[in-house]
């Protein structure tokens, strides 16, 4: 079946994003430049970009134009996997850099995490692929499950491999936001860049959040 022109252009741009041609937060070529490159009308270019926006790969910001949000990595819906295993499967080298490691009170964490109990383990880390940062992650873990974990363990293993319970499933919410100045420094992107946000709650086989 013959592809519609805007689909061809969105496919081309998607491939360029996946190849790392544009870093997260980087401004894409202007619509005028894309029109010239792809020999297409403004309407066709805009429609191709809107396809990518609906997929969460680009974001339109007034005064800046179109910006890349993040390098896309497919997340299977049929089972729970870690970003590290997905990167390894795609031939990339994953790394975790632990920023902070310690126990915190429920009053000091966002509402979803506060449901884990009065105290919990909090680990803030930077995820890298082939030495390049792509995500700043915060993990909260129930106190009883995190009590025996060490900083070195969480740097070299996923929580799924470390916790002493059977994983039953998870819920995940994906959104978009503007990066904070601190996270912008960690990720090496301009302050105010558009980024993807992911919130995941994992449950044991009994349905209790871990």
C-alpha positions as CSV (number, residue, x, y, z in Angstrom):
1,X,0.0,0.0,0.0
2,X,1.3,3.4,-0.9
3,X,2.2,5.6,2.1
4,X,0.7,9.1,2.5
5,X,3.3,11.8,2.2
6,X,3.0,13.0,5.8
7,X,3.5,9.4,7.0
8,X,6.7,9.1,5.0
9,X,8.0,12.3,6.6
10,X,7.0,11.3,10.1
11,X,8.7,8.0,9.5
12,X,11.9,9.7,8.4
13,X,11.9,12.1,11.4
14,X,11.2,9.2,13.8
15,X,14.2,7.4,12.4
16,X,16.4,10.5,12.9
17,X,15.2,10.9,16.4
18,X,15.8,7.2,17.2
19,X,19.3,7.4,15.7
20,X,20.1,10.2,18.2
21,X,20.4,13.0,15.6
22,X,18.5,15.3,18.0
23,X,19.2,15.3,21.8
24,X,16.3,15.6,24.3
25,X,15.4,19.3,24.4
26,X,17.1,20.2,21.1
27,X,15.2,22.3,18.7
28,X,14.4,20.6,15.4
29,X,14.8,22.3,12.1
30,X,12.1,24.9,11.5
31,X,9.0,24.0,9.5
32,X,10.4,26.1,6.6
33,X,13.6,24.1,6.6
34,X,11.6,20.8,6.8
35,X,9.5,22.0,3.9
36,X,12.6,22.5,1.8
37,X,14.3,19.3,2.8
38,X,11.2,17.1,2.2
39,X,9.8,19.2,-0.7
40,X,6.4,19.3,1.0
41,X,3.7,21.8,1.9
42,X,3.4,23.5,5.3
43,X,0.2,21.5,6.0
44,X,2.0,18.2,5.3
45,X,5.0,19.0,7.5
46,X,2.7,20.2,10.3
47,X,0.7,16.9,10.1
48,X,3.9,14.8,10.2
49,X,5.1,16.7,13.3
50,X,1.7,16.3,15.0
51,X,2.0,12.5,14.5
52,X,5.3,12.6,16.4
53,X,3.8,14.8,19.0
54,X,1.0,12.3,19.6
55,X,3.7,9.6,20.1
56,X,5.4,11.8,22.7
57,X,8.6,12.2,20.6
58,X,8.4,15.9,20.0
59,X,6.8,18.9,21.6
60,X,5.8,22.3,20.2
61,X,6.7,25.3,22.4
62,X,5.8,28.9,21.6
63,X,8.9,30.9,20.8
64,X,11.1,27.9,20.3
65,X,9.4,25.7,17.7
66,X,9.5,22.0,17.7
67,X,11.7,20.2,20.1
68,X,12.8,16.6,20.6
69,X,11.6,15.1,23.9
70,X,13.7,11.9,24.3
71,X,15.2,9.1,22.4
72,X,12.4,6.6,22.0
73,X,12.8,3.2,23.6
74,X,9.8,0.8,23.1
75,X,8.2,-0.4,26.4
76,X,6.5,-3.8,26.0
77,X,3.0,-3.9,27.3
78,X,3.0,-7.6,27.8
79,X,5.4,-7.7,30.7
80,X,7.6,-5.8,33.1
81,X,11.1,-5.0,32.0
82,X,13.7,-2.5,33.1
83,X,15.1,0.2,30.8
84,X,18.5,-1.3,31.3
85,X,17.4,-4.7,29.8
86,X,15.8,-2.8,26.9
87,X,19.0,-0.8,26.2
88,X,21.1,-4.0,26.3
89,X,18.7,-5.7,23.9
90,X,19.2,-2.8,21.5
91,X,23.0,-3.0,21.7
92,X,23.5,0.0,24.0
93,X,25.5,0.0,27.2
94,X,23.4,1.1,30.3
95,X,24.7,2.7,33.5
96,X,23.2,3.9,36.8
97,X,24.8,6.7,38.7
98,X,23.5,7.0,42.3
99,X,22.9,10.6,43.3
100,X,21.3,10.1,46.7
101,X,20.6,7.0,48.8
102,X,18.8,7.0,52.2
103,X,15.5,6.6,54.1
104,X,12.9,9.4,54.2
105,X,9.6,10.1,55.9
106,X,6.3,9.8,54.1
107,X,5.8,13.6,54.7
108,X,8.8,14.3,52.4
109,X,7.7,12.4,49.3
110,X,4.9,12.8,46.7
111,X,1.4,11.5,47.6
112,X,1.7,8.2,45.5
113,X,4.9,7.2,47.3
114,X,3.6,8.3,50.7
115,X,1.2,5.3,50.6
116,X,4.2,2.9,51.0
117,X,4.3,3.6,54.7
118,X,5.7,6.0,57.3
119,X,9.3,5.6,56.1
120,X,10.8,4.3,52.9
121,X,14.0,4.0,51.0
122,X,14.6,6.8,48.4
123,X,17.1,6.4,45.7
124,X,17.8,9.2,43.2
125,X,19.9,8.2,40.2
126,X,20.9,9.2,36.7
127,X,20.4,6.7,33.9
128,X,22.9,6.7,31.0
129,X,23.1,4.9,27.7
130,X,26.6,4.6,26.1
131,X,27.8,7.2,28.6
132,X,25.1,9.8,27.7
133,X,22.5,10.8,30.4
134,X,18.9,10.3,29.3
135,X,16.8,10.0,32.5
136,X,16.8,11.2,36.1
137,X,15.0,8.7,38.2
138,X,13.7,8.6,41.7
139,X,12.8,5.2,43.2
140,X,10.8,4.8,46.5
141,X,10.8,1.4,48.1
142,X,9.0,0.1,51.2
143,X,11.1,0.2,54.3
144,X,10.9,-3.5,54.9
145,X,12.1,-4.3,51.4
146,X,14.8,-1.6,51.3
147,X,16.3,-2.2,54.8
148,X,18.9,-4.7,53.6
149,X,19.8,-3.0,50.3
150,X,23.1,-1.1,49.8
151,X,24.1,1.8,47.6
152,X,26.4,-0.5,45.6
153,X,23.6,-3.0,45.0
154,X,21.1,-0.5,43.6
155,X,23.9,0.9,41.4
156,X,24.5,-2.5,39.8
157,X,21.1,-4.2,39.9
158,X,17.5,-3.3,39.2
159,X,15.1,-3.2,42.1
160,X,13.1,-6.0,40.5
161,X,16.1,-8.3,41.0
162,X,16.8,-7.1,44.5
163,X,13.4,-7.0,46.4
164,X,12.4,-10.2,48.1
165,X,8.9,-10.4,46.8
166,X,7.3,-11.7,43.6
167,X,6.3,-8.9,41.2
168,X,2.7,-9.1,40.2
169,X,2.3,-6.1,37.8
170,X,2.5,-2.3,37.6
171,X,0.6,0.8,36.4
172,X,2.4,3.4,34.4
173,X,1.5,7.0,33.5
174,X,3.4,8.9,30.8
175,X,3.2,12.7,30.5
176,X,5.2,15.8,29.5
177,X,6.7,18.6,31.5
178,X,9.3,21.3,31.5
179,X,12.6,20.2,33.0
180,X,13.8,21.8,36.2
181,X,17.1,23.6,36.3
182,X,18.7,20.9,38.4
183,X,17.6,18.1,36.2
184,X,18.6,20.1,33.1
185,X,22.2,20.3,34.4
186,X,22.2,16.6,35.1
187,X,20.8,15.7,31.7
188,X,22.9,18.2,29.8
189,X,19.9,20.0,28.2
190,X,18.9,23.6,28.1
191,X,16.8,24.8,31.1
192,X,13.1,24.9,30.3
193,X,13.4,22.0,27.8
194,X,10.4,19.8,27.2
195,X,10.8,16.3,28.7
196,X,8.8,13.1,29.1
197,X,7.7,12.1,32.6
198,X,7.0,8.5,33.6
199,X,5.4,7.4,36.9
200,X,5.3,3.7,37.6
201,X,3.8,1.9,40.6
202,X,4.8,-1.7,41.0
203,X,2.8,-4.2,43.0
204,X,3.5,-7.7,44.4
205,X,1.3,-10.7,43.6
206,X,-1.1,-9.7,46.4
207,X,-1.7,-6.3,44.9
208,X,0.3,-4.3,47.5
209,X,2.5,-1.5,46.2
210,X,6.2,-2.1,46.8
